[in-house]
């Protein structure tokens, strides 16, 4: 045991010292040049992982290995402009994470996660010390988040997934047990990518989407001239709505998920029956593309914004125009109705937002501050603020 401890400490110290020496080995331009030192750090980190028994020490070894290999691989390769290939370096770091945090390599960590999720029993009880169990999960979480945020940030699609470990971290975050180490509240909710499902089917850009009130389905509109309904539980396409010749730019579900209203570059709004997938009404009046729409007043009214610089209020029963709201100096790109249905807010290419009285069609406020087109807006539930 003494010999093993000496070897373990030697590997750790050599790896840490190599990384420290390397981080200080910049030339006058701030570039890191000593790749041999990084190779030493990588080799000794792997040796330490294979030598130690304590899973916390193993995680520490993986951390040293990740950072050594991330920089070594990136600086061993160059992009066309002569810069380090950080994409390749990040892929290497992600691969190390996937390999060393597998159940085969770190069974103790996975046992701790299962115990955290299922509670202690004679099958899974590997850690009587809850504090140590959660310390392992915390260290895993911190390293995984660090790798996820390595440069470049957009290189996240290769990030490995650890569903059981991540669920265990979330569970530990939410624990109310007194006297035990608690994980920071933010940890566990920001681990790696948050993508739950990818819905594929559109053949062109997707410009709008809306979720049904019951949260079971969503609908999207695209430049491929279709609206598509998706089952959110399995990601499958449930329905395709066709009929407009130009791209869909906005859509809103209403009437308890039985109707959808859509706006298009063909200057119209259309109402669809979601039970049949058929168009049941076309509403015309705008002189340019329709960019946004919303439904209010117990599903009896709709409001839409257009490239013709106006907002228009419509009677959904008859399809007739009720009001035209004028005042913007540019295309109206977004709109939202306050919860009580008495006011609306809109954003425009004129860089401003405007608040409107829907009963009189008069402008109440102009909100200034943006330096470019306002492309989205929403109202707080209590109606006191907007974003």
C-alpha positions as CSV (number, residue, x, y, z in Angstrom):
1,X,0.0,0.0,0.0
2,X,2.8,2.4,0.8
3,X,4.4,1.8,-2.7
4,X,1.0,2.4,-4.3
5,X,0.6,5.6,-2.4
6,X,4.0,6.8,-3.5
7,X,3.3,6.0,-7.1
8,X,-0.1,7.6,-7.0
9,X,1.3,10.8,-5.5
10,X,4.1,10.8,-8.1
11,X,1.7,10.6,-11.0
12,X,-0.6,13.3,-9.6
13,X,2.3,15.7,-8.8
14,X,4.0,15.1,-12.1
15,X,0.8,15.7,-14.1
16,X,-0.2,18.8,-12.1
17,X,3.3,20.2,-12.2
18,X,3.5,19.6,-15.9
19,X,0.3,21.5,-16.6
20,X,1.5,24.3,-14.3
21,X,4.8,24.5,-16.1
22,X,3.1,24.4,-19.5
23,X,0.7,27.2,-18.5
24,X,3.7,29.4,-17.7
25,X,5.6,28.6,-20.9
26,X,4.2,31.3,-23.1
27,X,6.3,33.1,-25.6
28,X,6.2,36.9,-25.9
29,X,3.1,36.7,-28.0
30,X,1.2,34.7,-25.4
31,X,1.2,31.4,-27.3
32,X,1.7,28.1,-25.6
33,X,4.6,26.1,-27.3
34,X,5.7,23.3,-25.0
35,X,3.7,20.3,-26.3
36,X,6.1,17.8,-24.7
37,X,5.1,19.0,-21.3
38,X,1.4,18.4,-22.2
39,X,2.3,14.8,-23.3
40,X,3.8,14.2,-20.0
41,X,0.8,15.5,-18.2
42,X,-1.5,13.3,-20.3
43,X,0.6,10.1,-19.7
44,X,0.8,10.7,-16.0
45,X,-2.9,11.5,-15.7
46,X,-3.8,8.2,-17.3
47,X,-1.3,6.3,-15.1
48,X,-2.9,8.0,-12.0
49,X,-6.4,7.0,-13.1
50,X,-5.4,3.3,-13.5
51,X,-3.5,3.3,-10.2
52,X,-5.8,4.9,-7.7
53,X,-8.9,3.2,-6.2
54,X,-10.8,6.2,-4.7
55,X,-13.3,7.4,-7.4
56,X,-12.8,11.0,-6.3
57,X,-9.1,10.6,-7.2
58,X,-10.1,9.0,-10.5
59,X,-12.3,12.0,-11.4
60,X,-9.4,14.3,-10.5
61,X,-7.2,12.3,-12.9
62,X,-9.7,12.7,-15.7
63,X,-9.8,16.4,-15.2
64,X,-6.0,16.7,-15.6
65,X,-6.2,14.5,-18.7
66,X,-9.1,16.4,-20.3
67,X,-7.3,19.8,-20.1
68,X,-3.9,18.4,-21.1
69,X,-5.3,16.6,-24.2
70,X,-7.7,19.5,-25.2
71,X,-4.7,21.9,-25.5
72,X,-2.3,19.3,-26.9
73,X,-4.6,18.2,-29.7
74,X,-5.7,21.7,-30.6
75,X,-2.1,23.0,-30.8
76,X,-0.8,20.0,-32.6
77,X,-3.1,20.9,-35.5
78,X,-3.7,24.1,-37.3
79,X,-6.6,25.7,-39.1
80,X,-6.3,27.4,-42.5
81,X,-5.4,30.7,-40.8
82,X,-2.7,29.1,-38.7
83,X,-4.7,29.1,-35.4
84,X,-5.0,26.1,-33.1
85,X,-7.7,23.7,-34.1
86,X,-9.9,24.2,-31.1
87,X,-12.8,22.2,-32.6
88,X,-10.6,19.1,-32.8
89,X,-9.3,19.8,-29.3
90,X,-12.8,20.0,-27.9
91,X,-13.9,16.8,-29.7
92,X,-10.9,15.0,-28.0
93,X,-12.0,16.4,-24.6
94,X,-15.6,15.1,-25.2
95,X,-14.3,11.7,-26.2
96,X,-12.2,11.4,-23.0
97,X,-15.3,12.4,-21.0
98,X,-17.4,9.7,-22.7
99,X,-14.7,7.1,-22.2
100,X,-13.7,7.7,-18.6
101,X,-17.2,8.5,-17.2
102,X,-18.6,5.2,-18.6
103,X,-20.0,2.7,-16.2
104,X,-17.2,0.3,-17.1
105,X,-14.5,2.8,-16.2
106,X,-16.2,4.4,-13.2
107,X,-18.7,1.9,-11.8
108,X,-18.6,3.5,-8.3
109,X,-19.9,6.8,-9.8
110,X,-22.8,5.1,-11.5
111,X,-23.6,3.1,-8.4
112,X,-23.7,6.3,-6.4
113,X,-26.0,7.9,-9.0
114,X,-28.4,4.9,-8.8
115,X,-28.4,5.0,-5.0
116,X,-29.1,8.8,-5.1
117,X,-32.1,8.1,-7.4
118,X,-33.5,5.0,-5.9
119,X,-32.6,5.3,-2.2
120,X,-30.3,3.0,-0.3
121,X,-31.0,-0.7,-0.3
122,X,-28.9,-3.9,-0.1
123,X,-28.5,-4.0,-3.8
124,X,-27.3,-0.5,-4.5
125,X,-25.8,0.7,-1.2
126,X,-22.3,1.4,-2.2
127,X,-21.8,4.6,-0.2
128,X,-22.9,4.9,3.4
129,X,-21.5,8.4,3.5
130,X,-24.1,10.5,1.6
131,X,-21.7,13.5,1.7
132,X,-19.1,11.6,-0.3
133,X,-21.7,10.3,-2.7
134,X,-22.8,13.8,-3.5
135,X,-19.3,15.1,-3.6
136,X,-18.6,12.6,-6.4
137,X,-21.7,13.8,-8.3
138,X,-20.7,17.4,-7.8
139,X,-17.2,16.8,-9.2
140,X,-18.6,14.9,-12.2
141,X,-21.0,17.7,-12.8
142,X,-18.4,20.5,-12.6
143,X,-16.0,18.7,-15.0
144,X,-18.8,17.9,-17.5
145,X,-20.1,21.5,-17.5
146,X,-16.5,22.7,-18.0
147,X,-16.0,20.5,-21.0
148,X,-19.4,21.6,-22.4
149,X,-18.3,25.3,-22.2
150,X,-14.8,24.8,-23.7
151,X,-14.2,26.9,-26.8
152,X,-15.8,26.8,-29.3
153,X,-19.2,27.0,-27.6
154,X,-21.0,26.1,-30.8
155,X,-19.2,22.7,-30.9
156,X,-21.7,21.1,-28.5
157,X,-23.5,18.5,-30.7
158,X,-20.8,15.9,-29.9
159,X,-21.2,16.3,-26.2
160,X,-21.7,12.9,-24.5
161,X,-24.9,12.3,-22.6
162,X,-25.1,10.8,-19.1
163,X,-28.8,10.7,-18.4
164,X,-28.6,8.7,-15.1
165,X,-25.8,10.8,-13.7
166,X,-27.5,14.0,-14.7
167,X,-30.8,13.0,-13.1
168,X,-28.9,12.1,-9.9
169,X,-27.3,15.5,-9.8
170,X,-30.7,17.2,-10.2
171,X,-32.1,14.9,-7.4
172,X,-29.2,15.9,-5.1
173,X,-29.8,19.6,-5.9
174,X,-33.4,19.3,-4.8
175,X,-32.7,17.3,-1.6
176,X,-33.8,19.0,1.7
177,X,-31.8,16.8,4.0
178,X,-30.2,18.9,6.7
179,X,-26.5,18.5,7.6
180,X,-25.5,17.1,4.2
181,X,-23.5,18.7,1.5
182,X,-25.9,20.5,-0.9
183,X,-25.1,21.1,-4.5
184,X,-25.6,24.6,-5.9
185,X,-29.1,25.1,-7.2
186,X,-28.0,25.9,-10.7
187,X,-26.1,22.7,-11.1
188,X,-28.1,19.9,-12.6
189,X,-30.3,22.2,-14.6
190,X,-27.5,23.3,-16.9
191,X,-25.6,20.1,-17.5
192,X,-24.5,19.8,-21.1
193,X,-27.0,20.3,-23.9
194,X,-30.7,20.7,-22.9
195,X,-32.1,19.2,-26.2
196,X,-34.8,16.7,-25.4
197,X,-35.8,15.8,-28.9
198,X,-35.2,16.9,-32.5
199,X,-38.2,17.1,-34.8
200,X,-37.3,16.5,-38.5
201,X,-39.6,16.8,-41.4
202,X,-39.6,20.3,-42.8
203,X,-37.6,20.8,-46.1
204,X,-36.9,24.5,-45.5
205,X,-36.3,26.9,-42.7
206,X,-38.7,26.9,-39.7
207,X,-40.0,30.4,-39.0
208,X,-42.6,29.9,-36.2
209,X,-43.9,27.4,-33.7
210,X,-46.5,27.2,-30.9
211,X,-47.3,24.7,-28.2
212,X,-50.8,23.4,-27.4
213,X,-52.3,24.5,-24.1
214,X,-52.1,21.0,-22.7
215,X,-48.4,20.7,-23.6
216,X,-48.8,17.4,-25.5
217,X,-48.2,18.8,-29.0
218,X,-46.6,21.6,-30.9
219,X,-47.1,23.1,-34.4
220,X,-44.5,24.7,-36.6
221,X,-44.5,26.7,-39.8
222,X,-41.9,26.7,-42.5
223,X,-40.7,28.1,-45.8
224,X,-41.7,24.8,-47.3
225,X,-45.3,26.1,-47.2
226,X,-46.5,23.6,-44.6
227,X,-47.6,23.6,-41.0
228,X,-46.6,20.4,-39.1
229,X,-48.0,19.1,-35.9
230,X,-45.6,17.2,-33.6
231,X,-46.2,14.8,-30.8
232,X,-43.9,16.1,-28.0
233,X,-43.7,12.8,-26.1
234,X,-42.1,10.9,-29.0
235,X,-41.0,13.5,-31.5
236,X,-43.2,12.1,-34.3
237,X,-45.0,14.1,-36.9
238,X,-48.8,13.8,-36.2
239,X,-50.2,16.0,-39.0
240,X,-49.2,18.1,-42.0
241,X,-51.3,21.1,-43.1
242,X,-50.9,22.3,-46.7
243,X,-52.6,25.0,-48.7
244,X,-50.6,28.2,-48.8
245,X,-48.4,29.0,-51.7
246,X,-45.8,31.0,-49.7
247,X,-43.9,30.5,-46.5
248,X,-45.6,30.5,-43.0
249,X,-44.2,33.3,-40.8
250,X,-46.4,33.0,-37.7
251,X,-48.9,30.6,-36.1
252,X,-51.0,30.5,-32.9
253,X,-53.1,27.6,-31.5
254,X,-56.4,28.4,-29.9
255,X,-59.9,27.1,-29.1
256,X,-58.5,24.3,-26.8
257,X,-56.2,23.0,-29.4
258,X,-58.8,22.6,-32.1
259,X,-57.9,25.7,-34.3
260,X,-54.7,27.3,-35.5
261,X,-54.3,30.7,-37.2
262,X,-51.4,31.3,-39.5
263,X,-49.8,34.2,-41.2
264,X,-47.9,34.1,-44.5
265,X,-45.8,36.0,-47.0
266,X,-48.8,35.9,-49.3
267,X,-50.3,38.7,-47.1
268,X,-53.1,36.6,-45.7
269,X,-54.1,34.9,-42.4
270,X,-55.7,31.4,-42.6
271,X,-57.6,29.5,-40.0
272,X,-57.3,25.7,-39.9
273,X,-59.3,22.9,-38.3
274,X,-56.7,20.8,-36.5
275,X,-59.1,17.8,-36.3
276,X,-59.2,17.5,-40.1
277,X,-56.1,19.4,-41.1
278,X,-58.3,21.5,-43.5
279,X,-58.3,25.2,-44.1
280,X,-61.6,26.7,-43.1
281,X,-61.2,30.4,-43.5
282,X,-58.9,32.9,-45.3
283,X,-58.5,36.4,-44.0
284,X,-57.2,39.1,-46.3
285,X,-56.5,42.8,-45.8
286,X,-52.8,43.4,-45.3
287,X,-50.9,44.9,-48.2
288,X,-47.6,43.1,-47.4
289,X,-46.4,39.9,-45.7
290,X,-47.9,39.0,-42.4
291,X,-45.2,38.5,-39.7
292,X,-47.0,38.0,-36.4
293,X,-50.4,37.1,-35.0
294,X,-52.1,36.5,-31.7
295,X,-55.6,35.5,-30.5
296,X,-57.5,37.0,-27.6
297,X,-61.0,37.9,-26.2
298,X,-62.0,34.3,-25.6
299,X,-60.9,33.3,-29.1
300,X,-63.2,35.8,-30.8
301,X,-60.5,38.3,-32.0
302,X,-57.1,38.1,-33.6
303,X,-54.4,40.7,-34.1
304,X,-51.8,40.6,-36.8
305,X,-48.7,42.6,-37.8
306,X,-47.4,43.1,-41.3
307,X,-44.8,44.5,-43.6
308,X,-47.3,47.2,-44.5
309,X,-46.4,48.9,-41.1
310,X,-49.9,48.2,-39.6
311,X,-51.5,46.0,-37.0
312,X,-55.0,44.8,-37.8
313,X,-57.7,43.4,-35.5
314,X,-60.0,40.8,-36.9
315,X,-63.3,39.3,-36.0
316,X,-62.6,35.5,-36.1
317,X,-66.3,34.6,-36.7
318,X,-66.7,36.7,-39.8
319,X,-63.1,37.3,-40.9
320,X,-63.8,41.0,-41.1
321,X,-61.4,43.7,-40.1
322,X,-62.4,45.5,-36.8
323,X,-59.5,48.0,-36.5
324,X,-56.3,49.1,-38.2
325,X,-53.6,50.3,-35.8
326,X,-51.2,52.7,-37.5
327,X,-48.2,54.5,-36.2
328,X,-45.1,52.3,-36.8
329,X,-42.6,53.6,-39.3
330,X,-41.4,50.1,-40.3
331,X,-42.6,46.6,-40.7
332,X,-44.4,45.1,-37.7
333,X,-42.4,42.0,-36.7
334,X,-44.0,40.9,-33.4
335,X,-47.0,41.5,-31.2
336,X,-48.5,40.2,-28.0
337,X,-51.8,40.8,-26.2
338,X,-52.0,41.7,-22.5
339,X,-53.8,39.1,-20.3
340,X,-56.9,41.1,-19.9
341,X,-57.3,41.6,-23.7
342,X,-57.5,45.3,-23.5
343,X,-54.1,46.2,-24.8
344,X,-51.4,44.9,-27.2
345,X,-47.7,45.6,-27.7
346,X,-45.9,45.4,-31.0
347,X,-42.3,45.7,-32.2
348,X,-41.1,47.0,-35.5
349,X,-38.4,47.8,-38.0
350,X,-38.5,51.4,-36.7
351,X,-36.6,50.2,-33.6
352,X,-39.6,50.9,-31.3
353,X,-42.3,49.1,-29.4
354,X,-45.7,50.5,-29.1
355,X,-48.5,49.8,-26.7
356,X,-52.1,50.0,-28.0
357,X,-55.6,50.3,-26.6
358,X,-57.5,47.6,-28.5
359,X,-60.9,49.1,-27.8
360,X,-60.0,52.5,-29.5
361,X,-57.1,51.4,-31.7
362,X,-55.1,54.3,-30.3
363,X,-51.5,54.2,-29.3
364,X,-50.8,54.6,-25.5
365,X,-47.0,54.5,-25.3
366,X,-44.0,54.4,-27.5
367,X,-41.1,52.5,-26.0
368,X,-37.7,53.5,-27.3
369,X,-34.2,52.1,-26.6
370,X,-33.3,49.5,-29.2
371,X,-30.8,50.4,-31.9
372,X,-32.2,48.0,-34.5
373,X,-35.3,46.1,-35.6
374,X,-37.4,44.7,-32.7
375,X,-38.1,41.1,-33.7
376,X,-39.8,39.6,-30.6
377,X,-41.8,40.7,-27.6
378,X,-43.8,39.2,-24.7
379,X,-45.8,40.5,-21.8
380,X,-45.4,39.5,-18.2
381,X,-48.4,37.5,-16.8
382,X,-49.4,40.4,-14.4
383,X,-49.3,42.9,-17.3
384,X,-46.9,45.3,-15.6
385,X,-43.9,44.6,-17.8
386,X,-42.9,43.5,-21.2
387,X,-39.7,42.2,-22.7
